[in-house]
Amino acid sequence: MLKCRDIPSEAEKLLAGELPFGERVSVRMHLFICHNCRRYVRQLKVLLGALNQFDNSENHRKVSQSEAEAIVQRATDNVGPPQQPLN
């Protein structure tokens, strides 16, 4: 029987139809009894579908190198110093 920590590595293969029959049955059995993993796979399916739809749309444009660098710079500027762990 699979454990919850095994599901993320198998979920993408499951959705792509790349799992052999025995592994597919094991994953499906786990999903049948585990609500959290079932929700994870459902969310992954929605995310992959949205990415695929975005990739196929003609409404997006390529980001230039300077725009990408500006985005990274803004993201790193907003990151503060590392937090000290709580004791």
C-alpha positions as CSV (number, residue, x, y, z in Angstrom):
1,M,0.0,0.0,0.0
2,L,1.3,3.4,-0.9
3,K,1.9,6.2,1.6
4,C,0.9,9.8,1.2
5,R,4.5,10.8,0.6
6,D,4.6,8.5,-2.4
7,I,1.6,10.1,-4.2
8,P,3.3,13.3,-5.5
9,S,5.9,11.4,-7.4
10,E,3.2,9.1,-8.9
11,A,0.5,11.7,-9.5
12,E,2.0,13.3,-12.6
13,K,2.6,9.9,-14.2
14,L,-0.9,8.8,-13.3
15,L,-2.4,11.9,-15.0
16,A,-0.2,11.4,-18.1
17,G,-1.3,7.8,-18.3
18,E,2.3,6.5,-17.9
19,L,1.8,4.2,-14.9
20,P,1.8,0.4,-15.4
21,F,-1.4,-1.3,-14.4
22,G,-0.2,-2.5,-11.0
23,E,1.1,0.8,-9.9
24,R,-2.0,2.6,-11.3
25,V,-4.2,0.2,-9.2
26,S,-2.1,1.0,-6.1
27,V,-2.4,4.7,-6.6
28,R,-6.1,4.5,-7.2
29,M,-6.6,2.4,-4.1
30,H,-4.8,5.0,-2.0
31,L,-6.8,7.8,-3.6
32,F,-10.0,5.9,-2.8
33,I,-9.2,6.0,1.0
34,C,-7.2,9.3,1.3
35,H,-9.1,12.5,0.9
36,N,-6.0,14.7,1.1
37,C,-4.2,12.9,-1.7
38,R,-7.3,12.8,-3.8
39,R,-7.6,16.6,-3.4
40,Y,-3.8,17.0,-4.3
41,V,-4.3,15.0,-7.5
42,R,-7.4,16.9,-8.4
43,Q,-5.6,20.3,-7.9
44,L,-2.6,19.0,-9.9
45,K,-5.0,18.0,-12.7
46,V,-6.6,21.5,-12.7
47,L,-3.2,23.2,-12.6
48,L,-1.8,21.1,-15.5
49,G,-5.0,21.8,-17.5
50,A,-4.7,25.5,-16.9
51,L,-1.0,25.5,-17.9
52,N,-1.8,23.6,-21.1
53,Q,-4.6,26.0,-21.9
54,F,-2.4,29.0,-21.3
55,D,0.4,27.4,-23.4
56,N,-2.1,26.9,-26.3
57,S,-3.6,30.4,-26.2
58,E,-2.4,33.1,-28.5
59,N,-3.0,35.9,-26.0
60,H,0.4,35.6,-24.3
61,R,3.7,37.0,-25.4
62,K,7.3,36.2,-24.8
63,V,8.9,38.1,-21.9
64,S,12.1,39.9,-22.9
65,Q,15.3,39.3,-21.0
66,S,15.2,42.8,-19.5
67,E,11.6,42.3,-18.3
68,A,12.5,38.9,-16.8
69,E,15.5,40.5,-15.0
70,A,13.3,43.3,-13.7
71,I,10.8,40.8,-12.3
72,V,13.5,38.8,-10.6
73,Q,15.0,42.1,-9.2
74,R,11.6,43.2,-7.8
75,A,11.0,39.7,-6.3
76,T,14.4,39.6,-4.6
77,D,14.1,43.3,-3.4
78,N,11.0,42.3,-1.4
79,V,12.7,39.4,0.4
80,G,13.9,40.3,3.8
81,P,16.8,38.8,5.8
82,P,16.3,35.2,6.9
83,Q,14.2,34.7,10.0
84,Q,15.8,33.3,13.1
85,P,14.3,30.0,14.0
86,L,12.0,29.9,17.0
87,N,13.4,28.0,20.0
